[in-house]
Amino acid sequence: MTIHVRNLRPSPSTVDAEARTVEAIVSTGSDTARPGYVERLDLGGADLSRLVGAPVLDAHRSASTLDQLGVIEAAEMRPEGIWVRMKFRSNAAAASVLADIADGTLRGLSIGYQVAEWSDAKEGNARVRIAKRWTPLEVSIVPVPADPGAHFRAGETSMPEQVTTDTQAVTPQPVTATRAQINAEIRTIAETAGLTRAWADEQIDAEATAANARTAAFEAMRTRSTETQTRTSRVTITTDNTDPAVIAARAGEALFARSHPGHELSEAARPYAAMSTIDFARDCLTRSGIHTTGMTADTVITRALHTTSDFPLILGDAVGRELRRAYQAAPSGVRQLARQTTARDFRAKRALQFGEGPELQKVSEGGEFKYGTIAESAESYSVETFGRIFSISRQALINDDLGAFTQIPAKLGNAASAFEAAQLVAKLTANPDMSDGTAVFHADHGNLTATYAAPGSATLGVARLAMRKQTGLSGQLIDATPRFVLVPAELETTAEQALAEIAATKTSDVNPFENLTLVTDARLTDYEQWYVAADPNLIDGLEYAYLEGAPGPQIETRQGFEVDGVQMKVRLDFGCGWTDYRGWHRVG
């Protein structure tokens, strides 16, 4: 009788039972089969900024706090893939899972993520979707992982494969040499990475360490992925019946380019460049198995609107492109003085503000370290939903009226940008109370020059000095530095003169404020009030947020029922508020 004993993967030696931590590789970017396509994660495009502090879940469940097993303490990109250190909770459920991980009976890992940019390709007959920019949001312990290379780390050694032949009993084999252990680890690495036995033999013959072999395997996988993408990038895909969204993006780009001749079409969109709206409708019907020979333009448009979802998607993509272009091109005004962030839901968004670290104190020989405290405060505001519905008529579609795809969404894009600016200006001029019960701009906050004076060296000097003297929650100086001067339209010329660069011939003629950036907003109606602000990326102040995953205006399309054509809904999830007063100063 021959008994084969093989430890495919050792019990993780990185488990620290006392600290309740374990290290793991949670993703190697391996291909994952999805319905109709293969999904691939580009590790070079991973944003790990939200991974530290992210939850460790039980099989991607998040319906209850009991589903969270722990948190991610640390994360970084390594040659093997995405490395993390998990810290498990102290409850019984988490302890049981950690114990199973420690003895090697629970090994599966998976990640939850959000994709910001996809790239599509064809490899043989398979469609491949590559996540070019994506953000990991959680790590889960699972029984069956999608990524075979994801594993709990076991250090630099591995148990060798043992084969024992005995007709009566199994005789334990003596412990093998360190080199043999490394060789076994190299063969495991090659198997996980999908590399050949010859590759493993080359690493062994070169007496490579396990760490060097992992690095070489990762580079071999990257090279293989690059060669595949290079090989497939020369293939032109004119249609893809398995993914209407891909076709809609290409056709929508072509429709957008007809109204903007300066737009350079991508290679994928060029086959659609000369097509009219009628042509798009015919193409959608044909791909749905409907013959259009002999159909009138009216019939083609009507059938395309009501028998296929592809046509509204194409129109929505073209309109969405125009909407975003107009929205991004609109003057931002006060928006550039505020910090942009995101909100996970519509509940009040609390902006916690921590004070400075406590002052360090001398510790004498044999003396005790004294505890210090950090003060904190919190401001809050909520994201709300705003929107409108508009339509493109059947007549406009039949007439191939490009104005319907440019003028209406452009006006809506401009309106969305103006709405955001108006909301921020309203928060600025309303001067609401902070959580301490005092208005944003108030003498008690040290950020108000009550007597109006036009922008000039004297008034700017007073504002700058006041900002430099600002103290944090703990009473220590924070050295707020002026970066912007915000004025109403009536003071624009005066402010330009005050900030003008001077070719000085002597030191006394130098303008010390020439590095300040002037921002003018006509929505400021009180011409006897103007502001000095710090860089919002350095000091909290005015802040605005979009709902997570929906920055700026979003558009949805559907076949019209109340109207004869296609309806489009523009939605903006937006909110703004004050998080701190120390980075702003008002004059007047």
BELVENQUI-V5509 format. One record per residue. N is the residue number from 1. RES is the residue in three letters. PHI is phi in radians with two decimals (* if undefined). Layout:
N_RES_PHI, N_RES_PHI
This chain:
1_MET_*, 2_THR_-1.96, 3_ILE_-1.96, 4_HIS_-1.72, 5_VAL_-2.02, 6_ARG_-2.41, 7_ASN_-1.65, 8_LEU_-1.07, 9_ARG_-2.60, 10_PRO_-1.23, 11_SER_-1.11, 12_PRO_-1.05, 13_SER_-1.41, 14_THR_-1.51, 15_VAL_-1.19, 16_ASP_-1.99, 17_ALA_-1.09, 18_GLU_-1.19, 19_ALA_-1.45, 20_ARG_1.05, 21_THR_-2.20, 22_VAL_-2.69, 23_GLU_-1.72, 24_ALA_-2.71, 25_ILE_-1.74, 26_VAL_-1.66, 27_SER_-2.77, 28_THR_-1.99, 29_GLY_1.33, 30_SER_-1.11, 31_ASP_-1.10, 32_THR_-2.23, 33_ALA_-1.29, 34_ARG_-2.06, 35_PRO_-1.05, 36_GLY_1.57, 37_TYR_-2.82, 38_VAL_-1.91, 39_GLU_-1.78, 40_ARG_-2.34, 41_LEU_-1.69, 42_ASP_-1.47, 43_LEU_-1.08, 44_GLY_-1.17, 45_GLY_-1.76, 46_ALA_-1.36, 47_ASP_-1.77, 48_LEU_-1.60, 49_SER_-1.10, 50_ARG_-1.76, 51_LEU_-1.36, 52_VAL_-1.19, 53_GLY_1.62, 54_ALA_-1.24, 55_PRO_-1.36, 56_VAL_-1.77, 57_LEU_-1.90, 58_ASP_-1.57, 59_ALA_0.95, 60_HIS_1.16, 61_ARG_-1.43, 62_SER_-2.49, 63_ALA_-1.35, 64_SER_-2.52, 65_THR_-1.12, 66_LEU_-1.18, 67_ASP_-1.33, 68_GLN_-1.55, 69_LEU_-1.57, 70_GLY_3.11, 71_VAL_-2.39, 72_ILE_-1.55, 73_GLU_-1.43, 74_ALA_-2.63, 75_ALA_-2.69, 76_GLU_-2.82, 77_MET_-1.52, 78_ARG_-2.17, 79_PRO_-0.99, 80_GLU_-1.30, 81_GLY_2.54, 82_ILE_-1.48, 83_TRP_-1.70, 84_VAL_-2.41, 85_ARG_-2.07, 86_MET_-1.70, 87_LYS_-2.05, 88_PHE_-1.53, 89_ARG_-1.20, 90_SER_-1.61, 91_ASN_-1.34, 92_ALA_-1.15, 93_ALA_-1.10, 94_ALA_-1.15, 95_ALA_-1.10, 96_SER_-1.13, 97_VAL_-1.12, 98_LEU_-1.08, 99_ALA_-1.12, 100_ASP_-1.14, 101_ILE_-1.12, 102_ALA_-1.12, 103_ASP_-1.59, 104_GLY_1.46, 105_THR_-1.55, 106_LEU_-2.22, 107_ARG_-2.25, 108_GLY_-1.34, 109_LEU_-2.34, 110_SER_-2.63, 111_ILE_-2.12, 112_GLY_-1.81, 113_TYR_-2.62, 114_GLN_-2.12, 115_VAL_-1.78, 116_ALA_-1.71, 117_GLU_-2.60, 118_TRP_-1.88, 119_SER_-2.24, 120_ASP_-1.89, 121_ALA_-2.62, 122_LYS_-2.03, 123_GLU_-2.18, 124_GLY_1.20, 125_ASN_-1.70, 126_ALA_-1.69, 127_ARG_-1.59, 128_VAL_-2.05, 129_ARG_-1.92, 130_ILE_-1.84, 131_ALA_-1.36, 132_LYS_-1.41, 133_ARG_-2.28, 134_TRP_-2.61, 135_THR_-2.24, 136_PRO_-1.15, 137_LEU_-2.00, 138_GLU_-2.79, 139_VAL_-2.16, 140_SER_-2.15, 141_ILE_-1.58, 142_VAL_-2.29, 143_PRO_-1.33, 144_VAL_-2.21, 145_PRO_-1.38, 146_ALA_-1.36, 147_ASP_-1.72, 148_PRO_-1.16, 149_GLY_-1.47, 150_ALA_-1.21, 151_HIS_-2.81, 152_PHE_-1.34, 153_ARG_-1.27, 154_ALA_-2.11, 155_GLY_1.43, 156_GLU_-1.71, 157_THR_-2.11, 158_SER_-2.56, 159_MET_-1.23, 160_PRO_-1.32, 161_GLU_-1.28, 162_GLN_-2.06, 163_VAL_-2.16, 164_THR_-2.13, 165_THR_-1.98, 166_ASP_-2.80, 167_THR_-1.32, 168_GLN_-1.96, 169_ALA_-2.65, 170_VAL_-1.64, 171_THR_-1.69, 172_PRO_-1.01, 173_GLN_-1.43, 174_PRO_-1.15, 175_VAL_-1.11, 176_THR_-1.38, 177_ALA_-1.27, 178_THR_-1.03, 179_ARG_-1.04, 180_ALA_-1.15, 181_GLN_-1.07, 182_ILE_-1.09, 183_ASN_-1.07, 184_ALA_-1.10, 185_GLU_-1.11, 186_ILE_-1.09, 187_ARG_-1.16, 188_THR_-1.14, 189_ILE_-1.05, 190_ALA_-1.08, 191_GLU_-1.14, 192_THR_-1.12, 193_ALA_-1.43, 194_GLY_1.29, 195_LEU_-1.70, 196_THR_-1.36, 197_ARG_-1.11, 198_ALA_-1.09, 199_TRP_-1.07, 200_ALA_-1.08, 201_ASP_-1.09, 202_GLU_-1.08, 203_GLN_-1.13, 204_ILE_-1.17, 205_ASP_-1.08, 206_ALA_-1.44, 207_GLU_0.97, 208_ALA_-1.22, 209_THR_-1.36, 210_ALA_-1.09, 211_ALA_-1.12, 212_ASN_-1.12, 213_ALA_-1.14, 214_ARG_-1.06, 215_THR_-1.06, 216_ALA_-1.13, 217_ALA_-1.13, 218_PHE_-1.10, 219_GLU_-1.14, 220_ALA_-1.13, 221_MET_-1.14, 222_ARG_-1.12, 223_THR_-1.10, 224_ARG_-1.08, 225_SER_-1.12, 226_THR_-1.11, 227_GLU_-1.08, 228_THR_-1.14, 229_GLN_-1.14, 230_THR_-1.13, 231_ARG_-1.20, 232_THR_-1.58, 233_SER_-1.21, 234_ARG_-1.52, 235_VAL_-1.46, 236_THR_-1.63, 237_ILE_-1.81, 238_THR_-1.49, 239_THR_-2.44, 240_ASP_-2.53, 241_ASN_-1.19, 242_THR_-1.49, 243_ASP_-2.49, 244_PRO_-1.04, 245_ALA_-1.11, 246_VAL_-1.15, 247_ILE_-1.10, 248_ALA_-1.06, 249_ALA_-1.13, 250_ARG_-1.26, 251_ALA_-1.18, 252_GLY_-1.09, 253_GLU_-1.10, 254_ALA_-1.13, 255_LEU_-1.16, 256_PHE_-1.11, 257_ALA_-1.16, 258_ARG_-1.09, 259_SER_-1.56, 260_HIS_-2.34, 261_PRO_-1.00, 262_GLY_-1.32, 263_HIS_-1.28, 264_GLU_-1.54, 265_LEU_-1.19, 266_SER_-1.27, 267_GLU_-1.06, 268_ALA_-1.16, 269_ALA_-1.57, 270_ARG_-1.06, 271_PRO_-1.07, 272_TYR_-1.75, 273_ALA_-1.07, 274_ALA_-1.69, 275_MET_-1.49, 276_SER_-1.59, 277_THR_-1.09, 278_ILE_-1.10, 279_ASP_-1.08, 280_PHE_-1.07, 281_ALA_-1.08, 282_ARG_-1.06, 283_ASP_-1.09, 284_CYS_-1.11, 285_LEU_-1.14, 286_THR_-1.09, 287_ARG_-1.18, 288_SER_-1.58, 289_GLY_1.51, 290_ILE_-1.85, 291_HIS_-1.38, 292_THR_-1.88, 293_THR_-1.06, 294_GLY_1.53, 295_MET_-1.29, 296_THR_-1.31, 297_ALA_-1.04, 298_ASP_-1.06, 299_THR_-1.14, 300_VAL_-1.05, 301_ILE_-1.11, 302_THR_-1.10, 303_ARG_-1.13, 304_ALA_-1.14, 305_LEU_-1.22, 306_HIS_-1.93, 307_THR_-2.11, 308_THR_-2.54, 309_SER_-1.51, 310_ASP_-1.12, 311_PHE_-1.12, 312_PRO_-1.02, 313_LEU_-1.10, 314_ILE_-1.09, 315_LEU_-1.07, 316_GLY_-1.11, 317_ASP_-1.14, 318_ALA_-1.10, 319_VAL_-1.14, 320_GLY_-1.08, 321_ARG_-1.09, 322_GLU_-1.17, 323_LEU_-1.05, 324_ARG_-1.15, 325_ARG_-1.06, 326_ALA_-1.16, 327_TYR_-1.11, 328_GLN_-1.28, 329_ALA_-1.43, 330_ALA_-1.15, 331_PRO_-1.00, 332_SER_-1.46, 333_GLY_0.99, 334_VAL_-1.20, 335_ARG_-1.06, 336_GLN_-1.28, 337_LEU_-1.62, 338_ALA_-1.96, 339_ARG_-1.56, 340_GLN_-1.62, 341_THR_-2.56, 342_THR_-2.25, 343_ALA_-2.15, 344_ARG_-1.37, 345_ASP_-2.70, 346_PHE_-1.67, 347_ARG_-1.26, 348_ALA_-0.95, 349_LYS_-1.53, 350_ARG_-1.56, 351_ALA_-1.80, 352_LEU_-1.18, 353_GLN_-2.18, 354_PHE_-1.77, 355_GLY_-1.35, 356_GLU_-1.28, 357_GLY_-1.13, 358_PRO_-1.12, 359_GLU_-1.11, 360_LEU_-1.27, 361_GLN_-2.07, 362_LYS_-1.15, 363_VAL_-2.00, 364_SER_-1.28, 365_GLU_-0.99, 366_GLY_1.37, 367_GLY_-1.40, 368_GLU_-1.72, 369_PHE_-1.36, 370_LYS_-1.66, 371_TYR_-1.24, 372_GLY_-2.09, 373_THR_-2.17, 374_ILE_-2.08, 375_ALA_-1.25, 376_GLU_-2.60, 377_SER_-2.52, 378_ALA_-2.50, 379_GLU_-1.98, 380_SER_-2.58, 381_TYR_-2.73, 382_SER_-2.15, 383_VAL_-1.52, 384_GLU_-2.17, 385_THR_-1.82, 386_PHE_-2.27, 387_GLY_-3.13, 388_ARG_-2.60, 389_ILE_-2.02, 390_PHE_-2.37, 391_SER_-2.41, 392_ILE_-1.97, 393_SER_-1.26, 394_ARG_-1.05, 395_GLN_-1.06, 396_ALA_-1.13, 397_LEU_-1.18, 398_ILE_-1.12, 399_ASN_-1.36, 400_ASP_0.95, 401_ASP_-1.39, 402_LEU_-1.17, 403_GLY_-1.05, 404_ALA_-1.14, 405_PHE_-1.66, 406_THR_-2.10, 407_GLN_-1.17, 408_ILE_-1.13, 409_PRO_-1.12, 410_ALA_-1.11, 411_LYS_-1.13, 412_LEU_-1.19, 413_GLY_-1.11, 414_ASN_-1.09, 415_ALA_-1.13, 416_ALA_-1.12, 417_SER_-1.12, 418_ALA_-1.13, 419_PHE_-1.10, 420_GLU_-1.06, 421_ALA_-1.10, 422_ALA_-1.13, 423_GLN_-1.10, 424_LEU_-1.18, 425_VAL_-1.10, 426_ALA_-1.07, 427_LYS_-1.14, 428_LEU_-1.21, 429_THR_-1.39, 430_ALA_-1.20, 431_ASN_0.87, 432_PRO_-1.27, 433_ASP_-1.30, 434_MET_-1.48, 435_SER_-1.14, 436_ASP_-1.49, 437_GLY_1.46, 438_THR_-1.97, 439_ALA_-1.05, 440_VAL_-0.95, 441_PHE_-1.70, 442_HIS_-2.71, 443_ALA_-1.02, 444_ASP_-1.13, 445_HIS_-1.58, 446_GLY_1.15, 447_ASN_-2.26, 448_LEU_-2.41, 449_THR_-1.77, 450_ALA_-1.17, 451_THR_-1.47, 452_TYR_-1.23, 453_ALA_-2.64, 454_ALA_-1.13, 455_PRO_-0.99, 456_GLY_-2.94, 457_SER_-1.04, 458_ALA_-1.17, 459_THR_-1.20, 460_LEU_-1.14, 461_GLY_-1.13, 462_VAL_-1.11, 463_ALA_-1.11, 464_ARG_-1.11, 465_LEU_-1.08, 466_ALA_-1.09, 467_MET_-1.18, 468_ARG_-1.10, 469_LYS_-1.53, 470_GLN_-1.12, 471_THR_-2.02, 472_GLY_-1.44, 473_LEU_-1.11, 474_SER_-1.65, 475_GLY_1.53, 476_GLN_-1.66, 477_LEU_-1.10, 478_ILE_-1.91, 479_ASP_0.97, 480_ALA_-1.18, 481_THR_-1.86, 482_PRO_-1.06, 483_ARG_-2.25, 484_PHE_-2.26, 485_VAL_-2.12, 486_LEU_-1.88, 487_VAL_-2.35, 488_PRO_-1.24, 489_ALA_-1.04, 490_GLU_-1.14, 491_LEU_-1.84, 492_GLU_-1.08, 493_THR_-1.10, 494_THR_-1.05, 495_ALA_-1.17, 496_GLU_-1.03, 497_GLN_-1.15, 498_ALA_-1.20, 499_LEU_-1.77, 500_ALA_-1.10, 501_GLU_-1.27, 502_ILE_-2.01, 503_ALA_-1.41, 504_ALA_-1.29, 505_THR_-1.69, 506_LYS_-2.50, 507_THR_-1.01, 508_SER_-1.16, 509_ASP_-1.60, 510_VAL_-1.17, 511_ASN_-1.55, 512_PRO_-1.29, 513_PHE_-1.91, 514_GLU_-1.18, 515_ASN_-1.49, 516_LEU_-1.29, 517_THR_-1.70, 518_LEU_-1.53, 519_VAL_-2.17, 520_THR_-2.00, 521_ASP_-2.37, 522_ALA_-1.18, 523_ARG_-1.29, 524_LEU_-1.32, 525_THR_-1.65, 526_ASP_-1.60, 527_TYR_-1.36, 528_GLU_-1.87, 529_GLN_-2.41, 530_TRP_-2.57, 531_TYR_-2.36, 532_VAL_-2.11, 533_ALA_-2.33, 534_ALA_-1.48, 535_ASP_-1.13, 536_PRO_-1.13, 537_ASN_-1.37, 538_LEU_-1.87, 539_ILE_-2.32, 540_ASP_-1.10, 541_GLY_-2.97, 542_LEU_-1.41, 543_GLU_-2.43, 544_TYR_-2.32, 545_ALA_-2.43, 546_TYR_-1.92, 547_LEU_-1.09, 548_GLU_-0.95, 549_GLY_1.47, 550_ALA_-2.39, 551_PRO_-1.29, 552_GLY_1.31, 553_PRO_-1.20, 554_GLN_-2.01, 555_ILE_-2.20, 556_GLU_-2.24, 557_THR_-2.22, 558_ARG_-2.75, 559_GLN_-1.14, 560_GLY_-1.29, 561_PHE_-2.04, 562_GLU_-1.17, 563_VAL_-2.06, 564_ASP_-1.59, 565_GLY_2.79, 566_VAL_-2.17, 567_GLN_-1.75, 568_MET_-2.32, 569_LYS_-1.96, 570_VAL_-1.77, 571_ARG_-2.22, 572_LEU_-2.26, 573_ASP_-1.73, 574_PHE_-2.53, 575_GLY_-2.76, 576_CYS_-2.62, 577_GLY_-3.13, 578_TRP_-1.60, 579_THR_-1.99, 580_ASP_-2.90, 581_TYR_-1.87, 582_ARG_-1.26, 583_GLY_-1.61, 584_TRP_-2.29, 585_HIS_-2.48, 586_ARG_-1.97, 587_VAL_-1.93, 588_GLY_1.77
